[in-house]
Amino acid sequence: MKSRVILLVEDNPDDVELTLRSLKKHNISNEVVVAHDGAEALEYLFATGAYADRDPKIMPAVILLDLKLPKVDGLEVLRRLRAGERTKLLPVVVVTSSKEEQDLINSYSLGANSYVRKPVDFIQFSEAVKQLGLYWLLLNEPPPACEGE
Amino acid sequence: MNDSNLQQQLTKAQETIRELQQELEETNKGLIALNLELEQRNTELAAVNKELEAFSYSVSHDLRAPLRSMDGFSQALLEDYTGKLDKQGKNYLHRVRSAAQRMAELIDDLLALSRVTRREMKHGTVNLSALARIVAAELQQGQPERQVELVIAEGLNVNGDETLLRLVLENLLGNAWKFTSKQPKARIEFGVAQYDGKPAYYIRDDGIGFDMAYVGKLFAPFQRLHSADEFPGTGIGLATAQRIINRHGGRVWAEGAVEKGATFYFTLA
């Protein structure tokens, strides 16, 4: 269980900090890889560019994906990973402050497994992070060939 | 009458016809030009609306992120440095959190208000009685412990935009529900009366009411007659309702007395 990795794709450094803090507070000590924009996320997932030396067989147990990202936006990241042979089954939770119905529709249409809105209220946010961590890392079974050795 | 007289009259009549024909042609040309202008304006308006929509969405999204930071790190301070903070320090941080959350509410409400203004109206027959019953049911479901007697007149059908009119009812019935919350039993009535020969729909409650001296402030955005501690809200609800009613060509007004409830009336064109 401990070897399950979370890929956090988030450009806002404050949100990254608050998410990491929440995970720690709730004793979720799994490795968190942070990608600060869509391009970095894709490089990680496809083991290219800055992550060319990464073992591509090791995949995150869940991807927490923000929608508004620089370089390549969240929906495009989703589209591309659903098209890749090794990445198409990966669980993706869209985590965004958007309340737009169109974003919901687009996310689910492109194959997101879940959609969670980021509240302004930190206590609610922290609770959401805890539930996401516990569910996707402990309860949910990730697709095979995903756990590290 | 002799021949030359008749001839003269005929010629005059023919001239008049020619003049009228020319006038008609001019008027037609003018109408075609006006129509073209109107179409162009409509296209421009649609483009502006689309831009505004994208702008509002982007603005509200970008404004919320720093609020989350303010709220989040204040809470982090409260949790991680609790030993190093005295009561006053904690109080200050609570206020920072409160303010951030309040701003988030304001952003949401402003966004909703601007949407209401820009939304294209879809006209149809709207059963206000049925809508009122749905809204009331939602209110009751949200607070099942409340004892509220709801009297809703039947068969109130009007012409208008159903989504927008539902917002009006949610606002007015929601207010009636809210401002009767401090009493053990409440009565809320939705009906129609005649005002100046036109039907005026009303929502009446027997709640906390308001001083008629302040009736002018009721519909202004963000103006409130009660503090947020007494009754939650940002003060945008009535401004939104008024904007919708105005878009329908009607008007909205209110009557009330302190501790004696309030009645909100609205007409539609």
Chai-1 contact restraints between the chains, C-beta under 6 A:
chainA,res_idxA,chainB,res_idxB,connection_type,confidence,min_distance_angstrom,max_distance_angstrom,comment,restraint_id
A,N12,B,A65,contact,1.0,0.0,6.0,A-B,restraint_1
A,D14,B,S69,contact,1.0,0.0,6.0,A-B,restraint_2
A,L18,B,G72,contact,1.0,0.0,6.0,A-B,restraint_3
A,S97,B,H61,contact,1.0,0.0,6.0,A-B,restraint_4
A,S97,B,R64,contact,1.0,0.0,6.0,A-B,restraint_5
A,V120,B,R64,contact,1.0,0.0,6.0,A-B,restraint_6
A,V120,B,L67,contact,1.0,0.0,6.0,A-B,restraint_7
A,V120,B,R68,contact,1.0,0.0,6.0,A-B,restraint_8
A,V120,B,D71,contact,1.0,0.0,6.0,A-B,restraint_9
A,V120,B,Q101,contact,1.0,0.0,6.0,A-B,restraint_10
A,V120,B,A104,contact,1.0,0.0,6.0,A-B,restraint_11
A,D121,B,Q101,contact,1.0,0.0,6.0,A-B,restraint_12
A,F122,B,D71,contact,1.0,0.0,6.0,A-B,restraint_13
A,F122,B,G72,contact,1.0,0.0,6.0,A-B,restraint_14
A,F122,B,Q75,contact,1.0,0.0,6.0,A-B,restraint_15
